[in-house]
Each structure stands twice: as structure tokens, then as C-alpha cells.
């Protein structure tokens, strides 16, 4: 995996998100920036992390929102229309504890059958970190504030609200692991 996948990801995400969903595009750009900042802790998969961060929300694009569950819709789009790298597609499908939301939506079996979670915990955690420390407008935030913002936007009793409350402890643990890995990097 090399930098060309990062360039390709940026082109695809921009084409799908910039005009129809400018705020989502701003978030996407912020998440990609966070990924570039922590990429050194990921080693050989740095470009994969940045590409996944850039494409993690592509499934929100109106023309792609077939199930209404953006991780699944985005992963299917990347696989079916672009023949994207399997690990990239699996990261997008499972970003930020998507399995828990898939359970809330009755889509667990589809998600796990089509896109099993990668067995690379730090890489998976790094994508969680990037997404969950970025505001909807692309700014920096804490994981706790991001969870609170999501709850305020969707409501406690919504599918997303139920999911994010369940995922919050795992999100915070992922963020802590990535922060520790980044801190351990030589300067």
C-alpha cells in the first residue's frame, strides 16, 4: 500500500461528499488530518489508515445510502464500484465499533459475513481515534465530547444514541491506546 491509495481515496471521498454533504466533507478532511498525524505509530499501514480515514463516511453520500447504515453502504460501494483493497473496505465497514450499531439495526450478520473485522487492533483503534476525536466540522475534540455531541444530535433513544452509549467505553479505550502508542514513538 502506498501514497497513491491516499490520493485515490481523497478523490473518491471528495466526489461523493463535498457537494451533497459539505459538513460531512469537513469532518472527513479533519479525520484524514488526524490519521496523517498518528500514521507513524501504525508503521507500514500508515497509508491504509489515511485512506480509510478519508473514506470512512463515504456511505453517507445520498446516492450510496441504500441500507441507511453508512459503514455497510460505504464498504459495498468501495468493493463493488471500485474493487478497493480488502483491508481498506473492511476498515471502512467496521469503523468506530460499527458492529454495535449493526446489531441495533439488525444488520450484524450482513456486516460480519461480508466484512469481518481486521485482526490488527492498533490499526482499528487508530481509525476510531481519528473519527472520535474530530468534530462534525473537522475540528479537534475529546472522545467524551464527541460521544456527547453525537448523543445530542441523534437523541438518547435513537438507534445511533443506543449504539453510541454502548460503544462509548470502547471508544475511550481505543483513544487511550492510540495516544499511548503515539507517545511511545521516538521524536
Order of alpha helices (4+ residues) and beta strands (2+ residues): alpha-alpha-alpha-alpha-alpha-alpha-alpha-alpha-alpha-alpha
